[in-house]
Amino acid sequence: MARARKRRGLTQQGLAQRTRYSRSHIAQVEAGHKAATPAFIAAVSDALKADMGELYGQPYRGDTPSTDRVHRSIPDLRRALAWSDLPPELEGPPRSLGTLAAEVEEAKRLRRLAQHVRLGTLLPAVMEELSFHAHDTNAQRAWRLLSDASCAAGELSRRLGYSDLADSMFREAARFAVLARDPHLPLIITWRRSLVLINHGALAAAVRLLDRCTTMIEEGRPGDVEVSGALHLRAAVIAGRLGDSGSAWDHFERAAEISARAGRPHLDEYSTYFSPGNILIHGAAVATELGDYDEAVRRDAAIPPHVLNSLVRERRSHHLIDMSRVHAEQGRNGPALARLLEAERIAPQMTRYHPSARTVATHLQDRQRVYSEGLRGLVARMHL
């Protein structure tokens, strides 16, 4: 962050004048005495006109084939994307649409488990073969499957720090979704793409897009509850990161009301995992983004263990990373590390490549004279 600031000719005071943070706060972050929260990074990203990935140092590349293998699929995904507008030249006949549909379901499963390496290995060939079917037959099912596969590729690219590739994937997925003739599918792709906009520092644009999407729900159509609820939850978290408490909690309450009116169902047709448990962890996330750490701790403590354990690994791990941030901000190093280690146990690849997890781990390093065995192992696995 300090290098990005200097490249743009700004002093710490100059940067402070462009954000809602003091020069002292900025100095402490740059010196490693204070953790860089996502809200802070977003504000600095906007002020410096820099991608958040640049400030986080993404993508996190390894120095050996084994430590860099999670990135191995990125060139293949770029090549698969190149065949979006015409059928690819395959070496042999494509697999059947039924077989490829099963592969897309496997991709969704791997995404839920945050198995980045296996997901990246699976997707390129599936995308190319689905592109062949879609352009050859123009079948709605083929376009829907291609849209779903492209979304999975976009999610993986974003998590690994390739925001521009992720944005391209989501834009193509949205185009395919229109051809699939499902009016709710493009809205969910905007829901996914909003996280890329965050990485670009465009938080206000992300919230406005999500707000617009909530007005485009076709009530009574299958998926309306899931899509509407997911849009409000995502808008709540992003508004929280913007520091807009009123908007954040309003969106959150709307999502909770939508769920309650529908009988508090567990919905996942669009891979949003919309459920009572997911709503609970979003409540803690909103408080975390707003910097209300006492409220985040209170909401976290109110989540029954069996409810948390019922969530998919990706969501559980993300919640634990959020709570590690909260404990680190409150100076509770032990609980912060414990949450990170639990997140890593549940979803190792996601945790090791998650900017917030790495930020907290680095912060814990800076605050401890003697590293515990757990912290030593974690930073070694993260290659910090």
N, C-alpha and C positions, 0 to 999 in steps of 0.2 A: 504494500500500500504506500509506503514511504517513497519507493522508487517511482510509482505511478504519479504520485503527487509532485515529485521533483521534476519529472519529465514534462509536466504541464505548467511548470514555473510557479508553483504555489508554495507559500510557506504554510506552516501549521495554522497560523492565525488566519491566513487567506482561505484555507479550507474550512476552518471553523465558521467563517462568515457565510459560507455557501451551504452549510448544513445546520441542523439544530443541536449540534454537539460542540462543547467548549474546546478551546485549544488544549487545555489540560487533559481532557478525555482523549483527544486525538494523540497527544504525546504519550500517554500511558499505553494506548493500544500499540503504537509504533514501537515502543520500548519493550513490549511483551508483558507489561504489568497488569494489563486489563484485557479480557477476552474481546475479540471482535465479533459482536453478535450479528446475525443476519440483518437486523434492522439497521445497524450501524454500517455494515458493508453496503447495503442498498442505498443509504443516504450518500455515502462517499462515492459509490458508483455513479449516481446521478450527478453529483457535483463535479466529478472529474470526467464525465462522459466516457466512462470506461466500463467494460463488461465485468460483471461480478466474478466471472471465472478468472479474469486477469488478476484481480485483487486476491483471490484465493490461491492463485498459482496453479490452476487447473489447465490441462489435464495432468494428473499425477502419474507420470511415467516411471517405469522401473528401469533398472540398469542391466538386467539380465533377461533372457527369454522367459524364465519362470516368473519373475516379478513383474514383467510387462505383458503377460499373456492375456490379461483382461482387455487390453487394447487391440489385440490381434485382429479382431473382426471388423474394426472400423473401416479399413480400406475396402473390404468386401461389401460392407453396407453402403458405402459411397457408390460403388459400381452397380449394386442392385438398384439404387435410387435412379441411376442414369437411364434405366429401362422403364421409367414411369410412363413415357409417352408412346411407346411402341413395343411390340412383343420381342422379347430377347431372343438371341440366337443360342439355343440350348444344344448341348452336345448329344442329347438323346431325347426321347419323348418325355414330356412332363408327367409327374405322378398324377393320379386321378384327383378330382376336386375333393372327393371324400377323404382321401389320404391326407391331402394338404389341410383340410379342415381339422383333422385330428392333430396335425403338427401345430396349427395355430392355437388350439386348446393347450397343447404342451407348452407353447411359448407363454401363454397366459399363466400357466402353473409355475413356470420358471421365474416369471416376473414377480409373482406373489412371494416366491421363496427368495427373491433377490439373488438368483444364481446367474450372475452376469456373464461368466465365461461360457457356460452351456447355452445360455440364451443367444449370445453373439454367434456361437458356432451354428446354431440351428437356423437363424433368420435369413441370411442372404439367399440361400438356395430356395427357400420357401417363397420369398418375395419375388424372385425371378420367375419361378414356375407359376405363381398366381398371376403375375403380370401377363404371362403368355395366355393363360386361360381367359383372363378378363378381356384382353384385346381381341382374342380369337372368337369368343362367344358373346361378349357384352352381357353376360348373365349377372343379375343383381347379386346373387350369392358370391360370385367370384370377386366382384368389386368390394363387397362387404368384408370378405376374408382378406383381401389385399389391404383394405383400410386398416383392419385390426392388426395385421402383421406390421404395417408401416408405423402404427402407433407404438407397438412394442419396440420397434427399432428406434423410434424417437425418444421413448422413455430411457432406453439403455444409453443412447448417445448423450442425453442430458445428464444422466447420473455420472457418466464418465468425464463430463466437462466439455463436450463438443456441442456447444449451444447452437451454433450456426447449422450444423448437420441436423440437430434435433428439430430446429425450426423448419427446415426444408422437409423433413420427414412428416411433420404434422401438417404442413400446408398440402402436401401431396395426399396425405390420408384424408384430409377434409374434401379434397376434390373427388377422391374415390368414393367417399361417403355419400356425396350428392348422387352419384351414379348408382349407389346401392338403394336409393329411394327410401331411406329411413330418416325422417326429419329431425330426430333427436340425436342421431349419430354425429353430425357436424358440431352440435352444441357440446357434446362430451369431448370432442377433439379440441375445441377452444378451451375447455376445462383443463385438458392436459397441457396445451400450449401456453396457458397462463403462467406456468412455472418457468418456461423459457423466457417469457417477457420479464419475469422477476430477475432472471440472470442478466438481462440487458438493462436492468435498472428502471424498467418501465412499469412500476407498480400501479400508478394511477390508471394507465391504459389497461392493465390487466383487470382491475376492478370494474372499470367501465364496460369492458367486453363481457365480463361475467354478468354484470347487471343487465346488459342487453339480452344476453342469452336467456335469463330467467323470464323475460317477457315473451320468448318465442316457444315456450313449452306448449305442446298440444295436450291439454288436459283431457283425460279419459283415454288417451292412447297408451298402449303398453310402454312402460318405462318412465312415465311422467313423474312418478314419485321419486324414483331413484335419481333421475337426471336433475330435477329441481332441487332436491336436497343436497346433492353433491355440489352443484353450482353455488348454493348459499354457503356451504361449509368452506369451500375454497375461497370465496370472496371474503368470508369472515377472517380467515388467517391473513390474507394479503392486506386487508384493511387494518388489521392489528399491526402488521409490520410498518404500515404507513403512519401509525400512531393515532388512527381515527377510531377511538374507543366506541363512540356511538354507533357508527356504521358496522364495526366488527361484531359487537354484541347483538345488533339488530339482525344481521345476516345469520348469526348463530342461532338465535331464538326462532327465526323463520324455519331453519332446517329442522330444529327440534319439534316445532309445531307440525310441520309436514309429516314427519315420522309418526308423531302421536296420532294425527288424524287418520293415518293409514294403518294404525294398529301396531306400530313399532316393528316393521318387518325387517328381515335381513335380505337385502337386494344386491344383486351382482351381475345383472344381465350385461351391463356396460363396463364391468370391471372397476366399479367405484367403491365396492365394499360398504355401501350405505347401510348402516345398522346402528342400533342403540349404543353399542360399544364404541363404534367409530365416532359417533357424535360426542361421547364422553371424552375421548382423547383429543378431539378437536377443541373442546372447551378449555382443556389445559394448554393446548397450543396457542389459542387466542390470547389467553392471559400471559403466556410466555412472550409472545411477540409484542404485546403492549408493555412489557417490562414489569408487570404486576406479579412478581415472583411468589409472594405469599399466597395469592389466589391460585397460581399454577400448582403450588404444593398442595393446597387444600383440595383442588379438583382431582389431582393425581391420587391423593389418599382416599378419595371417595369412590374410585373405580375398583369394583370387586376383582380380586385376582382371577377368578374363573372367567370374568368378562374379558379382561385383558388377554388372557391366554387363548380365548376363542378367536381373536383377531388373526389375520394373516401375518406372516412373519415380517413382511415389509412394513406394515403399519405398527406392529409392536416395537420393532427396532427403531423406527422413526420416533415414536413416543419416548422411548428410553433415551435416545439422543437428545431430544428436547429437554427432558428432565435433567440430564447431565449438565446441560447449559445452565439450567436454573440453579442447581446446587453449586456449580462453579461460580456463578455470579454472587451467590450468597456466602461464598467462602467455605463451603463444606466440601473439601477436596475428596474425602473418603467416599461419601455417597455419590459424588460426581463420577469418580473412577468406577465405582461399583455398577452404576447405570451403563457406562460405556462398555464395560466388560460383558455385561448381560446382553446389551445390544449386539455386540460382536458374536457372542455365543449363538444368538438367534439368527442373525444374518451377517456372516463374516464379511462377504464381499461388499455389501452395501455400507456397512459401518466403516470399513477401512478406507473407502473412497468417498465418504460423505464429508463435505467441507466443514460442517458444524462439529462433527465428531473429531476431525483432525484438529480443528481450532481449540476445542476443549482439551484434547490430549496435549497439544503444545503448551497451552496455558498451564496445565498441571505440571508439566516439566519445568516451566519457568518459576513456579511457586514452591517447588520442593528442592531442598538441598540434597537429600538422599532419596533416590527413586525406590519405590516399593517394587517387589518382584512383578506384581500385576502391571504396573505402569511401564516397567522396562520391557516386558513382553509385548505390550500393546504398541508402544512406539516403534519397536523393532518390526512388528508385523505391518505397521503403517509406513515403514521406511522413512520416518521423520528424522 
